[in-house]
Amino acid sequence: MKRFSGIAAGAFAISALLAGCGGQEGWQTTTVTATAYNATEAQTKKGNIGLAAWGDQLVPGMRAIAVSRDLIEKGLRHNTEVKIEGLPGTWIVRDKMNKRWQNKIDIFMGLDEAAAREWGKREVTIRWKPAG
């Protein structure tokens, strides 16, 4: 086993400590296609605006996302916390998408259709800590 001495040992110890404190240990990362959707009948369940596939009632102001079913298999299950590149805060998996979609998330933007259109479609990196 290699031993470190003096300043090198201190730098190594600080580096190891910082790596463990950054809140990144155990997090998964992937790049997905991200679109946005709103709480309108045309974009959600007809007759029950905002009712998500897992039974959650989405309301404006919630930081919720829908995920494609292949991402569920990767650990993005119901109520998983997700960080999305380019957006502040943490988002929660509250909905799942039609089976036709792959490697995709849909970001809930309440009633703000202009914000959803402005977001458009883009590739983003997401991070989540799978339930263990």
mmCIF file of the C-alpha atoms, coordinates in Angstrom:
data_MODEL
# 
_entry.id   MODEL 
# 
loop_
_atom_site.group_PDB 
_atom_site.id 
_atom_site.type_symbol 
_atom_site.label_atom_id 
_atom_site.label_alt_id 
_atom_site.label_comp_id 
_atom_site.label_asym_id 
_atom_site.label_entity_id 
_atom_site.label_seq_id 
_atom_site.pdbx_PDB_ins_code 
_atom_site.Cartn_x 
_atom_site.Cartn_y 
_atom_site.Cartn_z 
_atom_site.occupancy 
_atom_site.B_iso_or_equiv 
_atom_site.pdbx_formal_charge 
_atom_site.auth_seq_id 
_atom_site.auth_comp_id 
_atom_site.auth_asym_id 
_atom_site.auth_atom_id 
_atom_site.pdbx_PDB_model_num 
ATOM 1   C CA . MET A 1 1   ? 0.000   0.000  0.000   1.00 0.00 ? 1   MET A CA 1 
ATOM 2   C CA . LYS A 1 2   ? 1.400   3.375  -1.001  1.00 0.00 ? 2   LYS A CA 1 
ATOM 3   C CA . ARG A 1 3   ? 1.720   5.879  1.828   1.00 0.00 ? 3   ARG A CA 1 
ATOM 4   C CA . PHE A 1 4   ? 1.513   9.652  1.465   1.00 0.00 ? 4   PHE A CA 1 
ATOM 5   C CA . SER A 1 5   ? 3.475   12.056 3.609   1.00 0.00 ? 5   SER A CA 1 
ATOM 6   C CA . GLY A 1 6   ? 3.310   15.704 4.530   1.00 0.00 ? 6   GLY A CA 1 
ATOM 7   C CA . ILE A 1 7   ? 1.437   18.089 2.239   1.00 0.00 ? 7   ILE A CA 1 
ATOM 8   C CA . ALA A 1 8   ? 0.576   15.369 -0.292  1.00 0.00 ? 8   ALA A CA 1 
ATOM 9   C CA . ALA A 1 9   ? -1.227  13.337 2.385   1.00 0.00 ? 9   ALA A CA 1 
ATOM 10  C CA . GLY A 1 10  ? -3.169  16.399 3.534   1.00 0.00 ? 10  GLY A CA 1 
ATOM 11  C CA . ALA A 1 11  ? -4.184  17.289 -0.026  1.00 0.00 ? 11  ALA A CA 1 
ATOM 12  C CA . PHE A 1 12  ? -5.255  13.696 -0.673  1.00 0.00 ? 12  PHE A CA 1 
ATOM 13  C CA . ALA A 1 13  ? -7.360  13.612 2.498   1.00 0.00 ? 13  ALA A CA 1 
ATOM 14  C CA . ILE A 1 14  ? -9.048  16.948 1.703   1.00 0.00 ? 14  ILE A CA 1 
ATOM 15  C CA . SER A 1 15  ? -9.752  15.827 -1.855  1.00 0.00 ? 15  SER A CA 1 
ATOM 16  C CA . ALA A 1 16  ? -11.347 12.577 -0.636  1.00 0.00 ? 16  ALA A CA 1 
ATOM 17  C CA . LEU A 1 17  ? -13.405 14.460 1.947   1.00 0.00 ? 17  LEU A CA 1 
ATOM 18  C CA . LEU A 1 18  ? -14.699 16.970 -0.614  1.00 0.00 ? 18  LEU A CA 1 
ATOM 19  C CA . ALA A 1 19  ? -15.595 14.222 -3.069  1.00 0.00 ? 19  ALA A CA 1 
ATOM 20  C CA . GLY A 1 20  ? -17.762 12.582 -0.419  1.00 0.00 ? 20  GLY A CA 1 
ATOM 21  C CA . CYS A 1 21  ? -19.408 15.835 0.713   1.00 0.00 ? 21  CYS A CA 1 
ATOM 22  C CA . GLY A 1 22  ? -20.514 17.138 -2.640  1.00 0.00 ? 22  GLY A CA 1 
ATOM 23  C CA . GLY A 1 23  ? -23.814 15.311 -2.513  1.00 0.00 ? 23  GLY A CA 1 
ATOM 24  C CA . GLN A 1 24  ? -22.959 13.469 -5.720  1.00 0.00 ? 24  GLN A CA 1 
ATOM 25  C CA . GLU A 1 25  ? -22.193 10.029 -4.323  1.00 0.00 ? 25  GLU A CA 1 
ATOM 26  C CA . GLY A 1 26  ? -24.677 7.462  -5.567  1.00 0.00 ? 26  GLY A CA 1 
ATOM 27  C CA . TRP A 1 27  ? -26.311 9.804  -8.077  1.00 0.00 ? 27  TRP A CA 1 
ATOM 28  C CA . GLN A 1 28  ? -27.067 8.549  -11.591 1.00 0.00 ? 28  GLN A CA 1 
ATOM 29  C CA . THR A 1 29  ? -26.632 10.814 -14.616 1.00 0.00 ? 29  THR A CA 1 
ATOM 30  C CA . THR A 1 30  ? -27.942 10.578 -18.153 1.00 0.00 ? 30  THR A CA 1 
ATOM 31  C CA . THR A 1 31  ? -28.752 12.801 -21.106 1.00 0.00 ? 31  THR A CA 1 
ATOM 32  C CA . VAL A 1 32  ? -32.377 12.884 -22.257 1.00 0.00 ? 32  VAL A CA 1 
ATOM 33  C CA . THR A 1 33  ? -34.652 14.776 -24.609 1.00 0.00 ? 33  THR A CA 1 
ATOM 34  C CA . ALA A 1 34  ? -36.700 17.242 -22.564 1.00 0.00 ? 34  ALA A CA 1 
ATOM 35  C CA . THR A 1 35  ? -39.965 18.862 -23.610 1.00 0.00 ? 35  THR A CA 1 
ATOM 36  C CA . ALA A 1 36  ? -42.575 20.688 -21.514 1.00 0.00 ? 36  ALA A CA 1 
ATOM 37  C CA . TYR A 1 37  ? -46.298 20.344 -20.941 1.00 0.00 ? 37  TYR A CA 1 
ATOM 38  C CA . ASN A 1 38  ? -49.139 22.253 -19.310 1.00 0.00 ? 38  ASN A CA 1 
ATOM 39  C CA . ALA A 1 39  ? -52.260 21.640 -17.217 1.00 0.00 ? 39  ALA A CA 1 
ATOM 40  C CA . THR A 1 40  ? -54.653 21.837 -20.131 1.00 0.00 ? 40  THR A CA 1 
ATOM 41  C CA . GLU A 1 41  ? -57.148 19.208 -21.240 1.00 0.00 ? 41  GLU A CA 1 
ATOM 42  C CA . ALA A 1 42  ? -55.401 18.853 -24.581 1.00 0.00 ? 42  ALA A CA 1 
ATOM 43  C CA . GLN A 1 43  ? -52.110 17.997 -22.835 1.00 0.00 ? 43  GLN A CA 1 
ATOM 44  C CA . THR A 1 44  ? -53.348 15.909 -19.891 1.00 0.00 ? 44  THR A CA 1 
ATOM 45  C CA . LYS A 1 45  ? -56.242 13.555 -19.140 1.00 0.00 ? 45  LYS A CA 1 
ATOM 46  C CA . LYS A 1 46  ? -59.490 14.550 -20.778 1.00 0.00 ? 46  LYS A CA 1 
ATOM 47  C CA . GLY A 1 47  ? -62.159 15.190 -18.160 1.00 0.00 ? 47  GLY A CA 1 
ATOM 48  C CA . ASN A 1 48  ? -59.615 15.408 -15.327 1.00 0.00 ? 48  ASN A CA 1 
ATOM 49  C CA . ILE A 1 49  ? -57.047 18.083 -16.067 1.00 0.00 ? 49  ILE A CA 1 
ATOM 50  C CA . GLY A 1 50  ? -53.786 17.477 -14.271 1.00 0.00 ? 50  GLY A CA 1 
ATOM 51  C CA . LEU A 1 51  ? -54.401 13.864 -13.273 1.00 0.00 ? 51  LEU A CA 1 
ATOM 52  C CA . ALA A 1 52  ? -51.078 12.066 -13.710 1.00 0.00 ? 52  ALA A CA 1 
ATOM 53  C CA . ALA A 1 53  ? -50.600 8.384  -14.574 1.00 0.00 ? 53  ALA A CA 1 
ATOM 54  C CA . TRP A 1 54  ? -49.662 7.414  -10.989 1.00 0.00 ? 54  TRP A CA 1 
ATOM 55  C CA . GLY A 1 55  ? -52.743 9.207  -9.634  1.00 0.00 ? 55  GLY A CA 1 
ATOM 56  C CA . ASP A 1 56  ? -51.071 12.459 -8.568  1.00 0.00 ? 56  ASP A CA 1 
ATOM 57  C CA . GLN A 1 57  ? -53.078 15.622 -9.153  1.00 0.00 ? 57  GLN A CA 1 
ATOM 58  C CA . LEU A 1 58  ? -50.748 18.143 -10.782 1.00 0.00 ? 58  LEU A CA 1 
ATOM 59  C CA . VAL A 1 59  ? -51.362 21.774 -9.890  1.00 0.00 ? 59  VAL A CA 1 
ATOM 60  C CA . PRO A 1 60  ? -49.626 24.915 -11.191 1.00 0.00 ? 60  PRO A CA 1 
ATOM 61  C CA . GLY A 1 61  ? -46.451 25.614 -9.247  1.00 0.00 ? 61  GLY A CA 1 
ATOM 62  C CA . MET A 1 62  ? -45.516 21.962 -8.720  1.00 0.00 ? 62  MET A CA 1 
ATOM 63  C CA . ARG A 1 63  ? -42.035 20.969 -9.872  1.00 0.00 ? 63  ARG A CA 1 
ATOM 64  C CA . ALA A 1 64  ? -43.125 17.757 -11.557 1.00 0.00 ? 64  ALA A CA 1 
ATOM 65  C CA . ILE A 1 65  ? -41.914 15.748 -14.527 1.00 0.00 ? 65  ILE A CA 1 
ATOM 66  C CA . ALA A 1 66  ? -43.187 12.851 -16.584 1.00 0.00 ? 66  ALA A CA 1 
ATOM 67  C CA . VAL A 1 67  ? -40.666 10.211 -17.648 1.00 0.00 ? 67  VAL A CA 1 
ATOM 68  C CA . SER A 1 68  ? -40.577 7.712  -20.486 1.00 0.00 ? 68  SER A CA 1 
ATOM 69  C CA . ARG A 1 69  ? -41.046 4.147  -19.324 1.00 0.00 ? 69  ARG A CA 1 
ATOM 70  C CA . ASP A 1 70  ? -37.496 3.080  -20.186 1.00 0.00 ? 70  ASP A CA 1 
ATOM 71  C CA . LEU A 1 71  ? -36.259 5.661  -17.641 1.00 0.00 ? 71  LEU A CA 1 
ATOM 72  C CA . ILE A 1 72  ? -38.487 4.091  -14.976 1.00 0.00 ? 72  ILE A CA 1 
ATOM 73  C CA . GLU A 1 73  ? -36.529 0.883  -15.501 1.00 0.00 ? 73  GLU A CA 1 
ATOM 74  C CA . LYS A 1 74  ? -33.310 2.885  -14.892 1.00 0.00 ? 74  LYS A CA 1 
ATOM 75  C CA . GLY A 1 75  ? -34.535 4.045  -11.480 1.00 0.00 ? 75  GLY A CA 1 
ATOM 76  C CA . LEU A 1 76  ? -36.590 7.154  -12.264 1.00 0.00 ? 76  LEU A CA 1 
ATOM 77  C CA . ARG A 1 77  ? -39.624 5.835  -10.428 1.00 0.00 ? 77  ARG A CA 1 
ATOM 78  C CA . HIS A 1 78  ? -42.615 7.629  -8.925  1.00 0.00 ? 78  HIS A CA 1 
ATOM 79  C CA . ASN A 1 79  ? -41.534 10.351 -6.444  1.00 0.00 ? 79  ASN A CA 1 
ATOM 80  C CA . THR A 1 80  ? -37.845 10.226 -7.437  1.00 0.00 ? 80  THR A CA 1 
ATOM 81  C CA . GLU A 1 81  ? -36.098 13.587 -6.997  1.00 0.00 ? 81  GLU A CA 1 
ATOM 82  C CA . VAL A 1 82  ? -34.407 14.827 -10.179 1.00 0.00 ? 82  VAL A CA 1 
ATOM 83  C CA . LYS A 1 83  ? -32.077 17.732 -10.960 1.00 0.00 ? 83  LYS A CA 1 
ATOM 84  C CA . ILE A 1 84  ? -32.410 19.061 -14.501 1.00 0.00 ? 84  ILE A CA 1 
ATOM 85  C CA . GLU A 1 85  ? -29.590 20.900 -16.246 1.00 0.00 ? 85  GLU A CA 1 
ATOM 86  C CA . GLY A 1 86  ? -30.686 24.497 -16.923 1.00 0.00 ? 86  GLY A CA 1 
ATOM 87  C CA . LEU A 1 87  ? -33.474 24.567 -14.322 1.00 0.00 ? 87  LEU A CA 1 
ATOM 88  C CA . PRO A 1 88  ? -33.161 25.497 -10.650 1.00 0.00 ? 88  PRO A CA 1 
ATOM 89  C CA . GLY A 1 89  ? -34.129 23.238 -7.786  1.00 0.00 ? 89  GLY A CA 1 
ATOM 90  C CA . THR A 1 90  ? -35.325 19.684 -7.606  1.00 0.00 ? 90  THR A CA 1 
ATOM 91  C CA . TRP A 1 91  ? -38.131 18.173 -9.667  1.00 0.00 ? 91  TRP A CA 1 
ATOM 92  C CA . ILE A 1 92  ? -40.204 15.127 -8.715  1.00 0.00 ? 92  ILE A CA 1 
ATOM 93  C CA . VAL A 1 93  ? -41.260 12.262 -10.995 1.00 0.00 ? 93  VAL A CA 1 
ATOM 94  C CA . ARG A 1 94  ? -45.071 12.410 -10.809 1.00 0.00 ? 94  ARG A CA 1 
ATOM 95  C CA . ASP A 1 95  ? -46.140 11.150 -14.234 1.00 0.00 ? 95  ASP A CA 1 
ATOM 96  C CA . LYS A 1 96  ? -45.165 8.620  -16.873 1.00 0.00 ? 96  LYS A CA 1 
ATOM 97  C CA . MET A 1 97  ? -45.339 9.015  -20.619 1.00 0.00 ? 97  MET A CA 1 
ATOM 98  C CA . ASN A 1 98  ? -46.906 6.961  -23.379 1.00 0.00 ? 98  ASN A CA 1 
ATOM 99  C CA . LYS A 1 99  ? -44.995 3.781  -24.258 1.00 0.00 ? 99  LYS A CA 1 
ATOM 100 C CA . ARG A 1 100 ? -43.998 5.213  -27.638 1.00 0.00 ? 100 ARG A CA 1 
ATOM 101 C CA . TRP A 1 101 ? -41.454 7.589  -26.042 1.00 0.00 ? 101 TRP A CA 1 
ATOM 102 C CA . GLN A 1 102 ? -37.867 6.613  -25.211 1.00 0.00 ? 102 GLN A CA 1 
ATOM 103 C CA . ASN A 1 103 ? -35.184 8.448  -23.213 1.00 0.00 ? 103 ASN A CA 1 
ATOM 104 C CA . LYS A 1 104 ? -37.425 11.457 -22.677 1.00 0.00 ? 104 LYS A CA 1 
ATOM 105 C CA . ILE A 1 105 ? -38.788 13.650 -19.899 1.00 0.00 ? 105 ILE A CA 1 
ATOM 106 C CA . ASP A 1 106 ? -41.668 16.118 -20.016 1.00 0.00 ? 106 ASP A CA 1 
ATOM 107 C CA . ILE A 1 107 ? -41.434 19.063 -17.611 1.00 0.00 ? 107 ILE A CA 1 
ATOM 108 C CA . PHE A 1 108 ? -44.702 20.259 -16.057 1.00 0.00 ? 108 PHE A CA 1 
ATOM 109 C CA . MET A 1 109 ? -45.056 24.038 -16.442 1.00 0.00 ? 109 MET A CA 1 
ATOM 110 C CA . GLY A 1 110 ? -48.517 24.559 -14.949 1.00 0.00 ? 110 GLY A CA 1 
ATOM 111 C CA . LEU A 1 111 ? -50.646 26.943 -16.980 1.00 0.00 ? 111 LEU A CA 1 
ATOM 112 C CA . ASP A 1 112 ? -47.713 28.837 -18.558 1.00 0.00 ? 112 ASP A CA 1 
ATOM 113 C CA . GLU A 1 113 ? -48.022 27.720 -22.180 1.00 0.00 ? 113 GLU A CA 1 
ATOM 114 C CA . ALA A 1 114 ? -45.619 30.471 -23.317 1.00 0.00 ? 114 ALA A CA 1 
ATOM 115 C CA . ALA A 1 115 ? -42.891 29.086 -21.023 1.00 0.00 ? 115 ALA A CA 1 
ATOM 116 C CA . ALA A 1 116 ? -43.487 25.570 -22.344 1.00 0.00 ? 116 ALA A CA 1 
ATOM 117 C CA . ARG A 1 117 ? -43.230 26.788 -25.954 1.00 0.00 ? 117 ARG A CA 1 
ATOM 118 C CA . GLU A 1 118 ? -40.088 28.771 -25.103 1.00 0.00 ? 118 GLU A CA 1 
ATOM 119 C CA . TRP A 1 119 ? -38.520 25.664 -23.531 1.00 0.00 ? 119 TRP A CA 1 
ATOM 120 C CA . GLY A 1 120 ? -39.269 23.728 -26.716 1.00 0.00 ? 120 GLY A CA 1 
ATOM 121 C CA . LYS A 1 121 ? -37.341 20.519 -27.151 1.00 0.00 ? 121 LYS A CA 1 
ATOM 122 C CA . ARG A 1 122 ? -33.751 20.166 -26.021 1.00 0.00 ? 122 ARG A CA 1 
ATOM 123 C CA . GLU A 1 123 ? -31.180 17.699 -24.815 1.00 0.00 ? 123 GLU A CA 1 
ATOM 124 C CA . VAL A 1 124 ? -30.375 18.020 -21.095 1.00 0.00 ? 124 VAL A CA 1 
ATOM 125 C CA . THR A 1 125 ? -28.440 16.137 -18.479 1.00 0.00 ? 125 THR A CA 1 
ATOM 126 C CA . ILE A 1 126 ? -30.460 14.944 -15.504 1.00 0.00 ? 126 ILE A CA 1 
ATOM 127 C CA . ARG A 1 127 ? -29.264 13.572 -12.146 1.00 0.00 ? 127 ARG A CA 1 
ATOM 128 C CA . TRP A 1 128 ? -31.150 11.456 -9.652  1.00 0.00 ? 128 TRP A CA 1 
ATOM 129 C CA . LYS A 1 129 ? -30.418 9.269  -6.681  1.00 0.00 ? 129 LYS A CA 1 
ATOM 130 C CA . PRO A 1 130 ? -32.156 5.922  -7.126  1.00 0.00 ? 130 PRO A CA 1 
ATOM 131 C CA . ALA A 1 131 ? -34.111 4.546  -4.186  1.00 0.00 ? 131 ALA A CA 1 
ATOM 132 C CA . GLY A 1 132 ? -32.014 1.971  -2.485  1.00 0.00 ? 132 GLY A CA 1 
# 
